[in-house]
Amino acid sequence: MSAPDTLTLASLRSTEFAPGQLGVLGDPIAHSLSPAMHNAAIATLLPTNPRLAGVRYHRLHITAEELSEALALLHAKGFAGVNLTVPHKIQALAIAETLSDEARRAASVNTLVRTPTGWAGDTTDGQGFLEALRECSGRTTKNRPVILLGSGGAARAVAAACLADGCSALHLHNRDAAKAAALASALADPRAQAAGLAEIKASPDAVVVNCTTLGLKPTDASPFPVALLAAGQFVFDTTYGSEASRLLTDAREHGIACGDGRSMLRWQGALAFRLWHGMLPPEAPMRAALGETTS
């Protein structure tokens, strides 16, 4: 069941829009803070950017089976661009008319930009993660080992970005070890090594990154064993919710520096907005919409 302010494929078929609309497609999607974040930025920019008049950022509940039709409809209805979240980031590779170098390296798409004949695919997840990590910890992954949990679209983008950033090692872990191995093989870098979630080894100075969906619900278990948490680590959970994930709660209880997915969401959203409109949106209204603090 979709929320009243959420578009579905059925409602998309029958709705007309002013040109230049934006949105995010996912399943699930009700938890997404992207519409509040982007609409706050648009409202702040509007007085000095009249071309944004009438532009809204919409939430769209679209299943994997509906993605191709939904994207065709959005193009026909004049949308300027969209973001993609779970489970669409890999499927979109075959739908996009063109792919950026970043999307090719990551084998993942989270941003589509309208072209006259279709969609140009890009990803801002990897760079958004690095900018958020720098903001939260004062450093990126350069010369640091990374323990990355998950192997979906966001994990692919983060993994590629960590390698490009100069991480010293990239330990990929997934519940399905074969998927982690496939990602390591696709990355084709000797620093990338794969294993199952049960085979995580302690690394006292690692950046621990959760790219699984464990953390979307407060009842989710942590994907990282609490016994392996160490004071020199930085824990970054790309999920976010109304309550801290078990992983972040564990980290805080052990005095380990950490951050949740809001900062990454803000950064990947800002970088996507720049692809659509040629400028970074203002930070303050986006932070406020996400419930972030500046301290």
C-alpha positions as CSV (number, residue, x, y, z in Angstrom):
1,M,0.0,0.0,0.0
2,S,1.4,3.4,-1.0
3,A,1.2,6.6,1.0
4,P,-1.3,9.2,-0.3
5,D,1.6,11.5,-1.5
6,T,3.2,8.6,-3.4
7,L,2.8,8.0,-7.1
8,T,2.3,4.5,-8.4
9,L,2.5,3.2,-12.0
10,A,-1.3,3.3,-12.2
11,S,-1.5,7.0,-11.0
12,L,1.5,7.9,-13.2
13,R,-0.4,6.7,-16.3
14,S,-3.3,9.1,-15.6
15,T,-1.4,12.2,-14.2
16,E,-0.1,15.1,-16.2
17,F,2.8,17.2,-15.0
18,A,4.4,20.6,-15.6
19,P,7.7,20.2,-17.5
20,G,10.9,19.6,-15.5
21,Q,9.7,17.4,-12.6
22,L,12.0,15.3,-10.6
23,G,11.5,12.2,-8.4
24,V,12.8,9.0,-6.8
25,L,11.7,5.5,-7.7
26,G,12.0,2.5,-5.3
27,D,10.4,-0.4,-3.6
28,P,10.0,0.2,-0.7
29,I,9.9,4.0,-0.9
30,A,7.7,5.3,1.9
31,H,10.8,5.8,4.2
32,S,12.6,8.0,1.7
33,L,13.5,11.5,2.8
34,S,14.6,12.6,-0.7
35,P,11.4,14.4,-1.5
36,A,11.5,16.6,1.6
37,M,15.2,17.3,1.1
38,H,14.9,18.3,-2.6
39,N,11.7,20.2,-2.2
40,A,13.2,22.2,0.6
41,A,16.2,23.1,-1.6
42,I,14.0,24.0,-4.5
43,A,11.9,26.3,-2.3
44,T,15.0,28.1,-1.2
45,L,16.4,28.5,-4.7
46,L,13.1,29.6,-6.3
47,P,13.3,33.3,-5.6
48,T,16.5,33.6,-7.6
49,N,15.8,30.8,-10.0
50,P,12.4,31.3,-11.6
51,R,13.0,28.4,-14.0
52,L,12.3,26.1,-11.0
53,A,8.7,27.4,-10.7
54,G,6.3,24.5,-10.6
55,V,9.1,21.9,-10.2
56,R,8.5,19.3,-7.5
57,Y,10.4,16.2,-6.5
58,H,8.0,13.2,-6.3
59,R,8.0,9.9,-4.5
60,L,7.2,6.9,-6.8
61,H,6.5,3.4,-5.6
62,I,7.7,1.4,-8.6
63,T,8.5,-2.4,-8.5
64,A,11.3,-4.0,-10.5
65,E,8.7,-5.4,-13.0
66,E,7.3,-1.9,-13.5
67,L,10.6,0.0,-13.9
68,S,10.9,0.0,-17.7
69,E,7.3,1.2,-18.3
70,A,7.6,3.8,-15.5
71,L,10.8,5.3,-16.9
72,A,9.2,5.5,-20.4
73,L,6.2,7.3,-19.0
74,L,8.3,9.7,-17.0
75,H,10.3,10.6,-20.1
76,A,7.1,11.0,-22.1
77,K,5.6,13.3,-19.4
78,G,8.6,15.6,-19.4
79,F,10.5,14.7,-16.2
80,A,13.9,16.3,-16.1
81,G,15.5,13.5,-14.0
82,V,15.0,10.9,-11.4
83,N,16.9,9.1,-8.7
84,L,16.8,5.3,-8.3
85,T,17.0,3.3,-5.1
86,V,16.5,-0.3,-4.1
87,P,16.0,-2.5,-6.2
88,H,16.5,-0.5,-9.4
89,K,20.2,0.6,-9.5
90,I,21.5,-2.5,-11.4
91,Q,18.5,-3.0,-13.6
92,A,18.7,0.6,-14.9
93,L,22.1,-0.2,-16.5
94,A,20.3,-1.9,-19.3
95,I,17.6,0.8,-19.6
96,A,19.7,3.9,-19.7
97,E,20.6,5.1,-23.2
98,T,24.1,6.1,-22.2
99,L,26.2,5.6,-19.1
100,S,28.8,7.8,-17.4
101,D,32.3,6.5,-16.7
102,E,31.3,6.4,-13.0
103,A,28.2,4.3,-13.6
104,R,30.2,1.9,-15.8
105,R,32.9,1.5,-13.1
106,A,30.3,1.0,-10.4
107,A,28.0,-1.1,-12.6
108,S,25.2,0.8,-10.9
109,V,22.9,3.8,-11.7
110,N,21.2,6.0,-9.1
111,T,20.6,9.1,-11.2
112,L,19.0,9.5,-14.6
113,V,19.2,12.7,-16.6
114,R,16.7,13.4,-19.4
115,T,18.0,13.5,-23.0
116,P,15.9,14.2,-26.1
117,T,15.6,10.5,-26.8
118,G,15.9,8.7,-23.5
119,W,17.9,8.7,-20.2
120,A,21.5,9.2,-19.4
121,G,22.6,7.0,-16.5
122,D,25.0,8.2,-13.8
123,T,25.8,7.4,-10.2
124,T,26.5,9.8,-7.3
125,D,26.5,7.2,-4.6
126,G,30.2,6.7,-4.5
127,Q,31.3,10.3,-4.5
128,G,28.4,11.1,-2.2
129,F,29.7,8.5,0.3
130,L,33.3,9.9,0.1
131,E,32.1,13.5,0.7
132,A,29.9,12.3,3.6
133,L,32.8,10.3,5.1
134,R,35.1,13.3,4.8
135,E,32.5,15.5,6.5
136,C,31.8,13.0,9.3
137,S,35.4,11.8,10.0
138,G,37.7,14.4,8.5
139,R,39.2,11.8,6.2
140,T,38.2,9.6,3.2
141,T,39.3,6.0,2.6
142,K,42.7,6.9,1.2
143,N,45.3,4.6,2.7
144,R,42.7,3.0,5.0
145,P,41.3,-0.6,4.9
146,V,37.6,-0.7,4.2
147,I,35.1,-3.4,5.3
148,L,32.1,-3.2,3.1
149,L,28.9,-5.1,3.9
150,G,26.6,-5.8,1.0
151,S,26.8,-6.2,-2.8
152,G,23.8,-4.3,-4.2
153,G,23.8,-1.1,-6.3
154,A,25.0,1.2,-3.5
155,A,27.7,-1.2,-2.4
156,R,29.0,-1.4,-6.0
157,A,29.3,2.3,-6.3
158,V,30.9,2.7,-2.8
159,A,33.3,-0.1,-3.6
160,A,34.4,1.5,-6.9
161,A,34.8,4.9,-5.2
162,C,36.9,3.5,-2.4
163,L,39.3,1.8,-4.8
164,A,39.6,5.0,-6.9
165,D,40.1,7.0,-3.7
166,G,43.2,4.9,-2.8
167,C,42.0,2.6,0.0
168,S,44.7,0.2,1.2
169,A,42.3,-2.9,1.1
170,L,38.7,-3.6,0.4
171,H,37.1,-6.5,2.2
172,L,33.7,-7.3,0.6
173,H,31.2,-9.3,2.7
174,N,27.7,-10.5,1.8
175,R,25.3,-13.0,3.2
176,D,25.6,-14.7,-0.2
177,A,29.4,-15.0,-0.5
178,A,29.0,-15.8,-4.2
179,K,27.6,-12.3,-4.8
180,A,30.5,-10.7,-2.9
181,A,32.9,-12.8,-5.0
182,A,31.2,-11.7,-8.2
183,L,31.6,-8.0,-7.1
184,A,35.2,-8.5,-6.3
185,S,35.7,-10.1,-9.7
186,A,33.9,-7.3,-11.5
187,L,36.1,-4.7,-9.7
188,A,39.2,-6.5,-11.0
189,D,41.5,-5.0,-8.4
190,P,43.8,-7.1,-6.1
191,R,42.9,-5.0,-3.1
192,A,39.3,-6.3,-3.3
193,Q,38.8,-9.6,-1.5
194,A,35.4,-11.3,-0.9
195,A,33.9,-13.5,1.8
196,G,30.6,-14.2,3.6
197,L,29.2,-12.1,6.4
198,A,30.2,-14.9,8.8
199,E,33.8,-14.5,7.8
200,I,34.5,-10.9,8.7
201,K,37.9,-10.5,10.4
202,A,38.8,-7.8,12.9
203,S,40.6,-4.7,11.5
204,P,41.2,-2.1,14.2
205,D,41.7,0.9,11.9
206,A,39.1,0.1,9.2
207,V,36.2,2.1,7.8
208,V,33.2,-0.2,8.3
209,V,30.5,0.5,5.7
210,N,27.0,-1.1,5.9
211,C,25.4,-1.2,2.4
212,T,23.0,-3.9,3.3
213,T,19.3,-3.1,4.1
214,L,19.8,-4.2,7.7
215,G,19.1,-1.0,9.5
216,L,16.1,0.3,7.7
217,K,14.0,-1.1,10.5
218,P,14.8,-0.6,14.2
219,T,14.3,-4.3,14.8
220,D,17.0,-5.3,12.3
221,A,20.0,-7.1,13.6
222,S,23.5,-5.6,13.0
223,P,25.4,-7.1,10.0
224,F,28.7,-6.5,11.8
225,P,29.7,-8.5,14.9
226,V,29.9,-6.3,18.0
227,A,33.0,-8.2,19.1
228,L,34.9,-6.9,16.1
229,L,34.3,-3.2,16.8
230,A,37.5,-1.4,17.7
231,A,38.3,2.1,18.9
232,G,40.3,3.1,15.7
233,Q,37.5,2.3,13.3
234,F,34.9,4.6,11.7
235,V,31.5,3.0,11.3
236,F,29.3,4.4,8.4
237,D,25.8,3.0,8.0
238,T,24.3,4.0,4.7
239,T,20.8,3.2,6.0
240,Y,18.8,5.8,8.0
241,G,15.5,5.7,9.9
242,S,13.5,7.2,12.7
243,E,15.8,5.4,15.2
244,A,19.5,4.6,15.1
245,S,20.3,1.2,13.6
246,R,21.7,-1.6,15.8
247,L,25.1,-1.2,14.2
248,L,25.3,2.5,15.1
249,T,23.9,1.8,18.6
250,D,26.6,-0.8,19.1
251,A,29.3,1.6,17.8
252,R,28.2,4.5,20.1
253,E,28.0,2.2,23.1
254,H,31.6,1.3,22.5
255,G,32.8,4.9,21.9
256,I,33.4,4.4,18.2
257,A,33.0,7.3,15.8
258,C,30.1,6.7,13.4
259,G,27.6,8.3,11.0
260,D,24.3,7.3,9.4
261,G,23.1,7.6,5.8
262,R,21.6,11.0,6.0
263,S,24.8,12.8,5.1
264,M,25.4,10.4,2.2
265,L,21.8,10.9,1.1
266,R,22.3,14.7,1.2
267,W,25.5,14.6,-0.8
268,Q,24.4,12.1,-3.4
269,G,21.2,14.2,-3.8
270,A,23.1,17.4,-4.1
271,L,25.4,15.9,-6.8
272,A,22.4,14.6,-8.6
273,F,20.8,18.0,-8.5
274,R,23.9,19.4,-10.1
275,L,23.6,17.0,-12.9
276,W,20.0,18.1,-13.5
277,H,20.4,21.9,-13.0
278,G,24.2,22.7,-13.2
279,M,24.5,23.8,-9.6
280,L,24.8,22.4,-6.1
281,P,21.7,23.1,-4.0
282,P,21.9,24.9,-0.7
283,E,23.0,22.7,2.2
284,A,21.0,24.3,5.1
285,P,17.5,23.5,4.0
286,M,18.5,20.0,3.0
287,R,20.0,19.4,6.4
288,A,16.9,20.7,8.1
289,A,14.6,18.5,6.1
290,L,16.7,15.4,7.0
291,G,16.8,16.3,10.7
292,E,20.6,16.6,10.6
293,T,22.5,18.8,13.0
294,T,25.6,20.8,12.1
295,S,27.4,19.9,15.3
